[in-house]
Amino acid sequence: MDSQTVKLKLANIESKRESLVKLLEKPDLGTLRIDVNQAIEEIDDLIDELNRTFPD
């Protein structure tokens, strides 16, 4: 996989993160809020790691 493909996949992951952030704003999320927070944290870690591995 070349770096351009990785960057495209990273952009896709970042767009999904925004969906999770919007989901977190819903007041009726209940205990699912914990899982959504965890998913956001893991995506942030993945994005950071990919940015370190494939800098611009």
Sine and cosine of phi, psi and omega as CSV:
sin_phi,cos_phi,sin_psi,cos_psi,sin_omega,cos_omega
0.00,0.00,0.77,-0.64,-0.02,-1.00
-1.00,0.05,0.19,-0.98,-0.10,-1.00
-0.91,0.41,-0.52,0.86,0.02,-1.00
-0.91,0.42,-0.65,0.76,0.04,-1.00
-0.90,0.44,-0.67,0.75,0.02,-1.00
-0.89,0.46,-0.67,0.74,0.00,-1.00
-0.90,0.43,-0.61,0.79,0.05,-1.00
-0.91,0.41,-0.67,0.74,0.03,-1.00
-0.91,0.41,-0.60,0.80,0.04,-1.00
-0.89,0.45,-0.67,0.74,0.04,-1.00
-0.88,0.48,-0.62,0.78,0.04,-1.00
-0.90,0.43,-0.69,0.73,0.03,-1.00
-0.89,0.46,-0.67,0.74,0.00,-1.00
-0.89,0.46,-0.59,0.81,0.02,-1.00
-0.93,0.36,-0.57,0.82,0.04,-1.00
-0.93,0.36,-0.53,0.85,0.04,-1.00
-0.88,0.48,-0.66,0.75,0.01,-1.00
-0.87,0.49,-0.59,0.81,0.05,-1.00
-0.90,0.44,-0.64,0.77,0.03,-1.00
-0.92,0.40,-0.63,0.78,0.03,-1.00
-0.89,0.46,-0.66,0.75,0.03,-1.00
-0.91,0.42,-0.63,0.78,0.03,-1.00
-0.89,0.46,-0.59,0.81,-0.01,-1.00
-0.90,0.44,-0.40,0.92,-0.02,-1.00
-0.97,0.24,-0.22,0.98,-0.03,-1.00
-0.96,0.28,0.76,-0.65,-0.06,-1.00
-0.96,0.29,-0.37,0.93,-0.08,-1.00
-0.99,-0.13,0.46,0.89,-0.07,-1.00
-0.96,0.27,-0.49,0.87,0.04,-1.00
0.90,0.43,-0.64,-0.77,-0.06,-1.00
-0.95,0.30,-0.22,0.97,0.06,-1.00
-0.90,0.43,-0.35,0.94,0.02,-1.00
-0.83,0.56,-0.60,0.80,0.01,-1.00
-0.89,0.45,-0.70,0.71,0.00,-1.00
-0.92,0.39,-0.62,0.78,0.02,-1.00
-0.91,0.41,-0.68,0.73,0.06,-1.00
-0.86,0.51,-0.69,0.72,0.01,-1.00
-0.89,0.46,-0.67,0.74,0.01,-1.00
-0.89,0.46,-0.66,0.75,0.02,-1.00
-0.89,0.45,-0.69,0.72,0.02,-1.00
-0.88,0.47,-0.67,0.74,0.00,-1.00
-0.93,0.37,-0.62,0.79,0.06,-1.00
-0.90,0.43,-0.67,0.75,0.03,-1.00
-0.87,0.49,-0.67,0.74,0.04,-1.00
-0.89,0.46,-0.68,0.73,0.01,-1.00
-0.89,0.45,-0.69,0.72,0.01,-1.00
-0.88,0.47,-0.71,0.71,0.02,-1.00
-0.87,0.50,-0.71,0.71,-0.02,-1.00
-0.90,0.43,-0.68,0.73,0.02,-1.00
-0.91,0.41,-0.61,0.79,0.03,-1.00
-0.92,0.39,-0.55,0.83,0.07,-1.00
-0.95,0.33,-0.60,0.80,-0.03,-1.00
-0.97,0.25,-0.63,0.78,-0.02,-1.00
-0.84,-0.54,0.95,0.30,0.01,-1.00
-0.92,0.38,0.39,-0.92,0.00,-1.00
-0.90,0.44,0.00,0.00,0.00,0.00
